[in-house]
Amino acid sequence: MPRRRSDTIVGRLKAHDPFELIRWLARSQPDPRKALAELVQNSLDAGARTIRITRLRERGVTILRILDDGEGVIPGLERTEALAYLATHIGYSRKRNLTPEERRELMMQGKYGIGLLGFWAIGETMEIRTHTPGAPAFLLRLHEEEPRYEIEQLRGRLALDERSTEVVIRGVHRAALGTLTGRRIADYLAAELRGQLLQREVQIVVHDRVARGRAPKVLEVRPTRFEGERLPLPDTLPAGAFTPVRVELYLLPDGASGKRSVSISQAGTIVYDDLADFEAADFRHPPWTEPRVTGLLDFSDFQVPPGSRRGVVPDEAALAFAEAVRSLEPLVTAEFAAARDRAAAEVGADLLRQLERAFREVARLAPEYDLLCVRTASGDAGPSRDDGASHHGSAANGEVPPAAGGLAVDVGDANADEAPAPLLPAGPLHVLEIVPAATRVERLGFRRFRAIARDAFGNPMRRALDVLWTTDGALGRMEPARGTAVQFVAGPDVGTAAVVAEAREGERFASGRASVEIVDIVPGSDSARTGVPEPRVVEEPGAPWRSRLRDGAWEVNGAHRDFRQASETPRRKLRYLAQLLAKEVLLHSFPSPQLGPALERLVEVLTITERKLDRG
């Protein structure tokens, strides 16, 4: 009866219907996978070293079994007394008497005494079977939506000798069947209990006897391993008067796929899949929102809601955790920036080589494109191999050191076929194409040309043709005068020379024409060769241009928004520079006032789509 104290009535809360509270507690766990994880956690708390989870079907009913070799249900009591204690003490756990230090040392999770009620989210009936050495086995049977319990002796013994406990859930709900397959059980437990599994010597095996076809039948639960490079951060963070926060953060490689988030766990069990979901503080900002940062923050002193076992109680421990994570943000930001700088430096050191490899096939398969001039460190010009480029005559027979301002492109044999042979042979001669169609060469230098004969459908002719080459004798000469591949040797004067090729096949005649500009010297240095120039980053904020050729150098506008966005990742930066170089090669090979703006718009579209595809 309530007591009256002066004008105040003092009483004790009492449930009108205790089973109604049990029903609400049981229904507070909506996830069957989490309910299963709670049962496995009980096995871990009992010190089990072997846990078997079996999914099977008996007489048309799906059954889930969890068998372990732990110390058993309340080992100090007789089996019937221990099982009756479980059924009559819902909401109370003997583990609650442990101190926080003992709980951390023993890695025990449960303390509310309601974990068994989670079976309502899985199936209709649960049996807890237990036996100890020298004693018969007994079972406790609980029913969904029923307040009664049953205890009876089990015929026979359990699968594991000496001491074991088995939980059997019968009548798995139809809605839970899809989430409780063998593969999904193993994957969920590997992530959910990762911290527990890493710290314990325990083997968890899932047997799926319902699986069909090629679906795996036996799976071992192995704790999830994070991908990427572990960030060099402190292993623990002080959290005031509470247990330190354990830190395990990784930097994923550029372009990695899969889930990317920093999760939160309580003594090894996940309570938040993403730090951004933490209610006691707002962490929806960098570095936690960086797509390449993943890992785990573990804090043992969280108070977890007993029903769902997800989220935490917003108490002093949660505030201490939030403050500790805030103190970590500058370190994570600095390490992320340092890793990004290292990656950018590695790409920058090999940038020209990567561009050269990308454009090597352009020079070989599409020789009509005239690649740009590249200067050498010693002032000598010319390739170390015959690459069909423009050279100064004095270096035609010499070896050339690596270029300081870029790389020459080795295109191999100039007579190599530019495409696989067509299915049918080419028809009669129709046109004669000269590649390159327009180029530039220094005085007394040389440039290689090829003649490609095609039929009326554009198919290249592979039959031998007699091609005659002529040019303006005052500005240069052709060596040799006949053949499909020759070179133009410039004279001492500057000007523009026409190169003409003529071919006959029977009564058919075709000719092609190209132009060669002979210059005193290509501006920018003393000598040049064709290849990939090194980009010179120039800061011009507000300028619309992305790249340009100026005084013999390839300049890239580092202040342009596209360059800054492309520089977010090394891969995107490399592709952006390749697009700019392709634009410059086209403008250099086919000069046209109308072509420049169109190519700029093309680069703009490619940059936008590349960014979206990279994020996707």
C-alpha positions as CSV (number, residue, x, y, z in Angstrom):
1,M,0.0,0.0,0.0
2,P,1.3,3.5,-0.7
3,R,2.4,5.5,2.3
4,R,1.4,9.1,3.1
5,R,4.3,11.4,4.1
6,S,2.8,14.7,5.1
7,D,1.1,15.9,1.8
8,T,3.1,13.5,-0.4
9,I,2.0,9.9,-1.2
10,V,5.0,7.6,-1.7
11,G,4.7,4.2,-3.4
12,R,6.5,1.7,-5.5
13,L,6.0,1.2,-9.2
14,K,4.3,-2.0,-10.1
15,A,3.4,-3.6,-13.4
16,H,-0.3,-4.2,-13.9
17,D,0.6,-7.2,-16.1
18,P,4.2,-8.4,-15.8
19,F,3.9,-10.5,-18.9
20,E,2.8,-7.5,-20.9
21,L,6.2,-5.9,-20.1
22,I,7.9,-9.1,-21.1
23,R,6.1,-8.9,-24.4
24,W,7.3,-5.4,-25.0
25,L,10.9,-6.3,-24.1
26,A,10.7,-9.3,-26.5
27,R,9.3,-7.2,-29.3
28,S,11.9,-4.5,-28.8
29,Q,14.4,-6.6,-30.8
30,P,13.3,-6.5,-34.5
31,D,16.4,-7.9,-36.1
32,P,16.6,-11.7,-36.1
33,R,20.3,-11.6,-36.9
34,K,20.9,-9.4,-33.8
35,A,18.8,-11.8,-31.7
36,L,21.0,-14.7,-32.9
37,A,24.1,-12.7,-32.1
38,E,22.8,-12.3,-28.6
39,L,22.5,-16.1,-28.2
40,V,26.0,-16.6,-29.6
41,Q,27.2,-13.8,-27.2
42,N,25.8,-15.9,-24.3
43,S,28.0,-18.8,-25.5
44,L,31.0,-16.6,-25.6
45,D,30.3,-15.2,-22.1
46,A,30.2,-18.9,-20.9
47,G,33.7,-19.4,-22.1
48,A,32.9,-21.6,-25.1
49,R,35.7,-22.6,-27.4
50,T,33.5,-24.3,-30.0
51,I,30.2,-23.0,-31.2
52,R,28.2,-24.8,-33.9
53,I,25.2,-23.0,-35.6
54,T,23.0,-25.4,-37.6
55,R,20.2,-24.4,-39.9
56,L,18.0,-27.4,-40.9
57,R,14.5,-28.6,-41.6
58,E,12.5,-31.3,-39.8
59,R,9.1,-32.4,-40.9
60,G,8.7,-29.2,-42.9
61,V,9.7,-26.9,-40.0
62,T,12.8,-24.8,-40.2
63,I,15.0,-25.1,-37.1
64,L,18.0,-23.1,-35.9
65,R,20.5,-24.7,-33.4
66,I,23.3,-23.1,-31.4
67,L,25.5,-25.7,-29.6
68,D,28.5,-24.7,-27.5
69,D,31.0,-26.3,-25.0
70,G,30.9,-23.5,-22.5
71,E,30.6,-23.8,-18.7
72,G,26.8,-24.2,-19.1
73,V,23.8,-22.5,-17.6
74,I,24.6,-21.3,-14.1
75,P,27.0,-24.2,-13.5
76,G,26.8,-24.0,-9.7
77,L,23.1,-25.1,-9.6
78,E,21.3,-28.3,-10.4
79,R,20.1,-28.4,-14.0
80,T,16.4,-28.1,-13.2
81,E,17.1,-25.3,-10.6
82,A,19.3,-23.4,-13.1
83,L,16.7,-23.6,-15.9
84,A,13.9,-22.5,-13.5
85,Y,16.0,-19.6,-12.5
86,L,16.3,-18.4,-16.1
87,A,12.6,-18.6,-16.6
88,T,11.6,-16.8,-13.4
89,H,14.3,-14.1,-13.3
90,I,13.7,-12.3,-16.6
91,G,15.2,-8.8,-16.3
92,Y,17.9,-9.9,-13.9
93,S,21.3,-11.4,-14.8
94,R,23.9,-12.8,-12.4
95,K,26.5,-11.1,-14.6
96,R,25.2,-7.8,-13.3
97,N,27.1,-8.5,-10.0
98,L,30.5,-8.2,-11.8
99,T,32.4,-5.0,-11.5
100,P,33.2,-3.1,-14.8
101,E,36.9,-4.2,-14.4
102,E,35.8,-7.8,-14.1
103,R,33.5,-7.5,-17.1
104,R,36.3,-6.1,-19.2
105,E,38.7,-8.7,-18.1
106,L,36.3,-11.6,-18.8
107,M,34.9,-9.8,-21.9
108,M,31.4,-10.4,-20.8
109,Q,28.5,-8.5,-22.4
110,G,25.1,-9.5,-21.1
111,K,23.8,-8.1,-17.8
112,Y,20.1,-7.5,-18.4
113,G,18.7,-11.0,-18.4
114,I,16.5,-10.5,-21.4
115,G,18.7,-11.8,-24.2
116,L,16.7,-15.0,-24.4
117,L,13.6,-13.1,-25.3
118,G,15.1,-12.2,-28.6
119,F,14.1,-15.6,-29.9
120,W,10.6,-14.0,-30.6
121,A,12.2,-12.3,-33.6
122,I,13.5,-15.6,-34.9
123,G,10.9,-18.4,-34.3
124,E,7.9,-19.7,-32.4
125,T,9.5,-22.0,-29.7
126,M,12.9,-22.0,-28.0
127,E,14.5,-24.9,-26.1
128,I,17.5,-24.5,-23.9
129,R,19.2,-27.9,-23.5
130,T,22.0,-28.4,-20.9
131,H,23.9,-31.1,-19.2
132,T,26.9,-31.4,-16.9
133,P,29.3,-34.3,-16.3
134,G,27.6,-37.2,-14.7
135,A,24.2,-35.7,-14.8
136,P,21.3,-36.2,-17.2
137,A,20.4,-33.5,-19.7
138,F,17.3,-31.2,-19.2
139,L,15.6,-28.7,-21.3
140,L,13.7,-25.5,-20.8
141,R,11.0,-24.7,-23.4
142,L,9.6,-21.2,-24.0
143,H,6.9,-20.2,-26.4
144,E,6.3,-17.1,-28.3
145,E,3.4,-14.9,-26.9
146,E,2.9,-17.4,-24.0
147,P,3.8,-16.8,-20.3
148,R,4.3,-20.4,-19.5
149,Y,7.5,-22.4,-19.5
150,E,8.3,-26.2,-19.4
151,I,11.2,-28.1,-17.9
152,E,11.7,-31.8,-18.7
153,Q,14.5,-34.3,-18.9
154,L,16.0,-34.8,-22.4
155,R,16.2,-38.2,-23.8
156,G,19.8,-39.0,-24.7
157,R,22.7,-36.6,-24.5
158,L,23.9,-33.6,-26.4
159,A,26.4,-33.7,-29.3
160,L,29.3,-32.4,-27.3
161,D,30.6,-34.5,-24.5
162,E,31.2,-33.6,-20.8
163,R,29.6,-30.2,-20.6
164,S,27.6,-28.4,-23.3
165,T,24.5,-26.2,-23.9
166,E,22.3,-26.2,-26.9
167,V,19.6,-23.6,-27.9
168,V,17.0,-24.9,-30.4
169,I,14.6,-22.5,-32.0
170,R,11.8,-24.2,-33.9
171,G,9.4,-22.7,-36.5
172,V,11.7,-20.0,-37.8
173,H,9.5,-17.2,-39.0
174,R,9.0,-16.9,-42.8
175,A,10.1,-13.2,-42.7
176,A,13.4,-14.3,-41.0
177,L,14.3,-17.1,-43.4
178,G,15.9,-14.7,-45.9
179,T,18.2,-13.1,-43.4
180,L,19.2,-16.3,-41.6
181,T,20.9,-18.2,-44.4
182,G,24.3,-19.8,-43.8
183,R,26.2,-17.1,-45.6
184,R,24.4,-14.2,-44.1
185,I,24.7,-15.6,-40.6
186,A,28.5,-16.0,-41.0
187,D,29.0,-12.6,-42.5
188,Y,26.9,-10.9,-39.9
189,L,28.5,-12.5,-36.9
190,A,32.0,-11.9,-38.4
191,A,31.3,-8.1,-38.4
192,E,29.0,-7.9,-35.3
193,L,31.2,-9.8,-32.9
194,R,34.5,-8.9,-34.6
195,G,36.2,-7.5,-31.4
196,Q,35.1,-10.6,-29.4
197,L,36.4,-13.0,-31.9
198,L,39.7,-11.3,-32.3
199,Q,40.3,-11.5,-28.5
200,R,39.1,-15.1,-27.9
201,E,40.3,-18.5,-28.9
202,V,37.0,-19.7,-30.2
203,Q,35.8,-21.5,-33.4
204,I,32.3,-20.7,-34.7
205,V,31.1,-22.9,-37.6
206,V,27.8,-22.5,-39.5
207,H,26.2,-25.6,-41.0
208,D,23.4,-24.8,-43.5
209,R,21.6,-28.0,-44.3
210,V,18.8,-26.1,-46.0
211,A,21.1,-24.6,-48.7
212,R,20.7,-25.9,-52.2
213,G,22.8,-26.0,-55.3
214,R,26.2,-24.3,-55.0
215,A,25.4,-22.3,-51.9
216,P,28.0,-23.0,-49.2
217,K,27.0,-25.7,-46.7
218,V,29.7,-25.2,-44.1
219,L,31.2,-21.8,-43.2
220,E,33.6,-20.7,-40.5
221,V,33.0,-17.4,-38.9
222,R,36.2,-15.4,-39.2
223,P,36.4,-11.8,-37.9
224,T,36.2,-9.1,-40.5
225,R,39.6,-7.7,-41.5
226,F,39.7,-4.1,-42.6
227,E,41.3,-3.4,-46.0
228,G,43.7,-0.5,-46.7
229,E,46.5,1.0,-44.8
230,R,46.2,1.4,-41.0
231,L,46.7,5.0,-40.0
232,P,49.5,5.6,-37.5
233,L,47.3,6.8,-34.7
234,P,47.4,6.2,-30.9
235,D,45.9,2.8,-30.0
236,T,43.8,4.3,-27.2
237,L,42.3,7.6,-26.3
238,P,41.8,8.8,-22.8
239,A,38.1,9.3,-21.9
240,G,38.2,11.0,-18.5
241,A,37.3,8.7,-15.7
242,F,36.1,6.0,-18.1
243,T,37.9,3.3,-19.9
244,P,40.0,4.6,-22.8
245,V,38.6,4.4,-26.3
246,R,40.3,1.8,-28.6
247,V,41.2,3.2,-32.0
248,E,41.6,1.2,-35.2
249,L,41.3,3.3,-38.4
250,Y,42.3,2.5,-42.0
251,L,42.8,4.4,-45.2
252,L,41.3,2.6,-48.1
253,P,43.1,2.6,-51.5
254,D,41.8,5.0,-54.2
255,G,38.8,3.6,-56.0
256,A,38.1,0.9,-53.4
257,S,34.6,-0.5,-53.4
258,G,32.4,-1.7,-50.6
259,K,31.1,-0.2,-47.4
260,R,33.2,2.8,-46.1
261,S,32.4,4.0,-42.6
262,V,33.8,4.2,-39.1
263,S,31.7,1.9,-36.8
264,I,31.3,2.0,-33.0
265,S,31.4,-1.0,-30.8
266,Q,30.9,-1.7,-27.1
267,A,33.5,-4.1,-25.8
268,G,33.8,-5.8,-29.2
269,T,30.1,-5.8,-30.2
270,I,28.8,-3.3,-32.8
271,V,26.3,-0.8,-31.6
272,Y,26.6,1.7,-34.5
273,D,27.4,0.8,-38.1
274,D,28.4,4.4,-38.8
275,L,29.9,7.1,-36.5
276,A,27.6,9.6,-38.3
277,D,24.6,7.9,-36.5
278,F,25.9,8.7,-33.0
279,E,23.3,10.8,-31.3
280,A,25.3,12.3,-28.4
281,A,27.4,14.4,-30.9
282,D,27.4,15.4,-34.5
283,F,30.2,13.7,-36.5
284,R,28.8,14.3,-39.9
285,H,31.8,16.2,-41.1
286,P,35.4,15.5,-42.3
287,P,37.5,13.5,-41.6
288,W,34.7,11.1,-40.7
289,T,32.8,11.6,-43.9
290,E,35.9,11.0,-46.1
291,P,35.0,8.1,-48.4
292,R,38.4,6.5,-47.9
293,V,38.4,6.4,-44.1
294,T,37.1,3.2,-42.4
295,G,37.6,1.3,-39.2
296,L,36.4,1.0,-35.6
297,L,36.1,2.9,-32.4
298,D,35.5,0.7,-29.3
299,F,34.4,1.9,-25.9
300,S,33.5,-0.5,-23.1
301,D,31.6,1.8,-20.8
302,F,28.6,2.5,-23.1
303,Q,25.2,1.7,-21.6
304,V,23.4,-0.2,-24.4
305,P,19.6,-0.3,-24.6
306,P,18.7,-3.8,-23.4
307,G,16.1,-4.6,-26.0
308,S,17.5,-3.7,-29.4
309,R,21.2,-3.7,-28.3
310,R,21.7,-0.9,-30.8
311,G,22.7,2.6,-30.0
312,V,23.8,3.8,-26.5
313,V,22.2,5.6,-23.6
314,P,23.2,9.4,-23.8
315,D,24.9,9.5,-20.4
316,E,28.2,10.8,-19.1
317,A,30.0,7.9,-20.7
318,A,28.6,8.8,-24.1
319,L,29.7,12.4,-23.7
320,A,33.2,11.3,-22.6
321,F,33.4,9.2,-25.7
322,A,32.4,12.1,-27.9
323,E,35.0,14.4,-26.4
324,A,37.7,11.8,-26.9
325,V,36.7,11.3,-30.6
326,R,36.8,15.1,-31.1
327,S,40.4,15.2,-29.8
328,L,41.3,12.6,-32.4
329,E,39.9,14.6,-35.4
330,P,43.1,16.8,-36.0
331,L,45.3,13.7,-36.0
332,V,43.1,11.8,-38.4
333,T,42.9,14.9,-40.7
334,A,46.7,15.3,-40.7
335,E,47.3,11.6,-41.4
336,F,44.8,11.6,-44.2
337,A,46.4,14.7,-45.8
338,A,49.8,13.2,-45.4
339,A,48.7,9.9,-47.1
340,R,47.1,11.8,-49.9
341,D,50.3,13.9,-50.4
342,R,52.4,10.7,-50.5
343,A,50.1,9.2,-53.1
344,A,50.2,12.4,-55.1
345,A,54.0,12.5,-54.9
346,E,54.2,8.9,-56.1
347,V,52.0,9.6,-59.0
348,G,53.8,12.8,-59.8
349,A,57.2,11.1,-59.9
350,D,55.8,8.6,-62.4
351,L,53.4,10.9,-64.1
352,L,55.3,11.3,-67.4
353,R,56.0,7.6,-67.7
354,Q,52.3,6.9,-67.3
355,L,51.3,9.5,-69.9
356,E,54.0,8.1,-72.2
357,R,52.6,4.6,-71.9
358,A,49.1,5.9,-72.6
359,F,50.2,7.9,-75.7
360,R,52.5,5.3,-77.1
361,E,49.7,3.5,-78.9
362,V,48.5,6.9,-80.3
363,A,51.8,7.4,-82.0
364,R,51.9,3.9,-83.4
365,L,48.3,3.3,-84.4
366,A,47.3,6.8,-85.4
367,P,50.5,8.4,-86.8
368,E,48.3,11.2,-88.4
369,Y,48.4,12.9,-85.0
370,D,51.6,14.9,-84.6
371,L,52.8,14.6,-81.0
372,L,54.4,17.6,-79.3
373,C,58.0,18.6,-79.2
374,V,60.0,17.7,-76.1
375,R,63.4,19.1,-75.1
376,T,66.4,17.1,-73.9
377,A,68.6,17.8,-71.0
378,S,71.8,18.1,-73.0
379,G,70.5,20.2,-75.8
380,D,70.8,17.3,-78.3
381,A,67.8,16.4,-80.4
382,G,66.7,13.1,-81.8
383,P,65.4,9.8,-80.6
384,S,67.4,6.9,-79.4
385,R,65.3,4.8,-81.8
386,D,63.7,5.7,-85.1
387,D,60.3,6.8,-83.8
388,G,59.1,8.7,-86.9
389,A,59.5,12.1,-85.1
390,S,60.9,15.4,-86.0
391,H,64.6,15.7,-85.4
392,H,67.6,17.9,-86.0
393,G,70.1,16.4,-88.5
394,S,73.1,16.5,-86.2
395,A,71.7,14.0,-83.8
396,A,70.2,11.5,-86.2
397,N,72.8,8.8,-85.4
398,G,73.4,9.5,-81.7
399,E,71.9,8.3,-78.5
400,V,69.8,10.8,-76.6
401,P,69.7,11.0,-72.8
402,P,66.4,11.1,-71.0
403,A,64.4,14.3,-71.5
404,A,64.3,16.9,-68.8
405,G,61.1,18.4,-70.1
406,G,59.2,15.3,-71.1
407,L,59.5,11.9,-72.7
408,A,59.9,10.8,-76.3
409,V,57.4,8.2,-77.6
410,D,58.8,5.1,-79.1
411,V,56.3,4.0,-81.8
412,G,58.3,1.1,-83.0
413,D,58.3,0.1,-86.7
414,A,56.6,2.8,-88.8
415,N,55.6,0.2,-91.3
416,A,53.6,-1.8,-88.8
417,D,50.0,-2.3,-89.6
418,E,47.7,0.2,-87.9
419,A,44.8,-2.2,-87.6
420,P,44.1,-6.0,-87.8
421,A,43.6,-7.3,-91.3
422,P,40.0,-7.0,-92.5
423,L,37.8,-10.1,-93.0
424,L,37.7,-9.5,-96.8
425,P,40.6,-8.1,-98.9
426,A,40.5,-4.4,-99.8
427,G,39.1,-3.3,-103.1
428,P,40.7,-1.2,-105.9
429,L,42.8,1.9,-105.1
430,H,40.6,4.9,-104.3
431,V,42.5,7.4,-102.1
432,L,46.0,7.9,-100.9
433,E,46.4,9.3,-97.4
434,I,49.6,10.9,-96.0
435,V,50.3,10.8,-92.3
436,P,51.0,13.2,-90.7
437,A,49.0,15.6,-92.9
438,A,50.7,18.7,-91.3
439,T,53.8,18.9,-89.2
440,R,56.7,21.1,-88.3
441,V,60.5,20.5,-88.5
442,E,63.6,22.5,-87.8
443,R,66.1,23.6,-90.5
444,L,68.3,20.6,-91.5
445,G,66.1,18.3,-89.5
446,F,63.9,15.5,-90.8
447,R,60.4,14.1,-90.4
448,R,59.1,10.7,-91.3
449,F,56.0,10.3,-93.5
450,R,53.8,7.3,-94.4
451,A,51.4,6.7,-97.3
452,I,48.3,4.7,-96.6
453,A,46.3,3.5,-99.7
454,R,42.6,2.8,-99.1
455,D,39.7,1.5,-101.1
456,A,36.3,3.2,-101.6
457,F,35.2,1.9,-98.2
458,G,38.2,3.2,-96.3
459,N,39.8,-0.2,-95.9
460,P,43.6,0.0,-95.9
461,M,45.3,-1.8,-98.9
462,R,48.0,-4.2,-97.9
463,R,49.1,-4.9,-101.5
464,A,52.5,-3.5,-102.5
465,L,52.2,-0.2,-104.4
466,D,54.8,1.9,-106.0
467,V,54.4,5.3,-104.3
468,L,56.3,8.3,-105.8
469,W,57.1,11.3,-103.4
470,T,57.9,14.8,-104.5
471,T,58.4,18.1,-102.6
472,D,59.7,21.6,-103.1
473,G,63.3,21.1,-103.9
474,A,64.3,24.6,-102.5
475,L,63.2,23.7,-99.0
476,G,63.9,20.0,-98.7
477,R,64.1,16.6,-100.3
478,M,62.5,13.2,-99.9
479,E,64.7,10.2,-99.0
480,P,64.0,7.9,-100.7
481,A,61.8,9.1,-103.4
482,R,59.8,5.9,-103.7
483,G,58.1,3.7,-101.1
484,T,55.3,3.7,-98.6
485,A,57.5,5.1,-95.8
486,V,60.0,7.9,-96.5
487,Q,61.4,10.9,-94.7
488,F,61.5,14.6,-95.5
489,V,64.9,16.2,-95.0
490,A,64.7,19.9,-94.5
491,G,67.1,22.3,-96.1
492,P,68.8,25.4,-94.6
493,D,65.9,27.8,-95.3
494,V,62.6,28.3,-93.4
495,G,59.2,28.2,-95.1
496,T,56.3,25.9,-95.8
497,A,56.9,23.0,-98.2
498,A,54.3,20.7,-99.8
499,V,54.8,16.9,-99.8
500,V,53.0,15.0,-102.5
501,A,52.6,11.3,-102.9
502,E,51.3,9.6,-106.0
503,A,50.4,5.9,-106.6
504,R,49.0,3.9,-109.5
505,E,47.4,0.5,-109.6
506,G,46.5,-0.5,-113.1
507,E,44.4,2.3,-114.5
508,R,43.6,3.7,-111.1
509,F,45.5,6.8,-109.8
510,A,45.4,8.4,-106.4
511,S,47.5,11.1,-104.7
512,G,47.8,12.7,-101.3
513,R,49.2,16.0,-100.0
514,A,50.8,17.1,-96.7
515,S,52.5,20.3,-95.6
516,V,55.7,20.8,-93.7
517,E,56.6,24.0,-91.9
518,I,60.4,24.5,-91.7
519,V,61.3,26.7,-88.8
520,D,64.6,28.1,-87.5
521,I,64.1,26.5,-84.1
522,V,61.1,25.5,-82.1
523,P,60.7,28.1,-79.3
524,G,61.5,27.2,-75.8
525,S,64.9,25.5,-75.9
526,D,67.8,24.5,-78.1
527,S,66.6,21.2,-79.3
528,A,63.5,19.0,-79.3
529,R,62.0,15.6,-80.0
530,T,58.5,14.4,-80.3
531,G,56.7,12.9,-77.3
532,V,55.0,13.8,-74.1
533,P,56.1,17.1,-72.6
534,E,56.1,17.7,-68.8
535,P,53.1,19.8,-67.7
536,R,54.1,23.1,-66.2
537,V,51.4,24.1,-63.7
538,V,50.6,27.8,-63.9
539,E,48.2,29.6,-61.4
540,E,45.8,31.9,-63.2
541,P,42.7,32.2,-61.1
542,G,39.6,33.2,-63.1
543,A,41.2,32.4,-66.5
544,P,39.0,30.1,-68.6
545,W,41.8,28.1,-70.2
546,R,42.7,24.7,-68.9
547,S,45.9,24.1,-70.8
548,R,47.9,25.7,-73.6
549,L,51.1,25.5,-75.6
550,R,53.2,28.6,-74.9
551,D,56.8,29.3,-75.9
552,G,57.3,25.6,-76.6
553,A,56.0,24.5,-73.2
554,W,52.8,22.7,-72.1
555,E,51.1,24.8,-69.5
556,V,48.3,23.6,-67.3
557,N,46.1,26.1,-65.3
558,G,46.4,24.9,-61.7
559,A,43.9,27.4,-60.5
560,H,41.1,26.1,-62.8
561,R,38.3,24.4,-60.8
562,D,38.5,21.3,-63.0
563,F,42.2,20.9,-62.1
564,R,41.6,21.3,-58.4
565,Q,38.7,18.8,-58.5
566,A,40.8,16.3,-60.5
567,S,43.6,16.6,-58.1
568,E,41.5,15.1,-55.3
569,T,42.8,11.6,-56.3
570,P,46.0,10.7,-58.2
571,R,44.1,8.5,-60.7
572,R,41.6,11.3,-61.6
573,K,44.5,13.8,-62.0
574,L,46.3,11.5,-64.4
575,R,43.2,11.1,-66.5
576,Y,42.6,14.8,-66.5
577,L,46.1,15.5,-67.8
578,A,45.7,12.8,-70.4
579,Q,42.5,14.5,-71.6
580,L,44.3,17.9,-71.8
581,L,47.3,16.4,-73.6
582,A,44.9,14.7,-76.1
583,K,43.3,18.1,-76.7
584,E,46.7,19.8,-77.4
585,V,47.8,17.0,-79.7
586,L,44.6,17.4,-81.8
587,L,45.0,21.2,-82.0
588,H,48.7,20.8,-82.9
589,S,47.9,18.2,-85.6
590,F,44.9,19.8,-87.1
591,P,45.1,23.6,-86.4
592,S,41.6,25.1,-86.6
593,P,40.0,28.1,-84.8
594,Q,36.7,26.3,-84.5
595,L,38.3,23.1,-83.0
596,G,39.7,24.7,-79.8
597,P,36.3,25.7,-78.1
598,A,34.7,22.4,-79.0
599,L,37.6,20.4,-77.4
600,E,37.5,22.6,-74.3
601,R,33.8,21.7,-73.9
602,L,34.6,18.0,-74.5
603,V,37.2,18.1,-71.6
604,E,34.7,19.9,-69.4
605,V,32.1,17.1,-70.0
606,L,34.7,14.4,-69.5
607,T,35.8,16.0,-66.2
608,I,32.3,16.1,-64.8
609,T,31.4,12.6,-65.8
610,E,34.8,11.2,-64.6
611,R,34.1,12.7,-61.1
612,K,30.7,11.2,-60.9
613,L,31.8,7.8,-62.1
614,D,34.7,7.8,-59.7
615,R,32.3,8.6,-56.8
616,G,29.9,5.9,-58.0
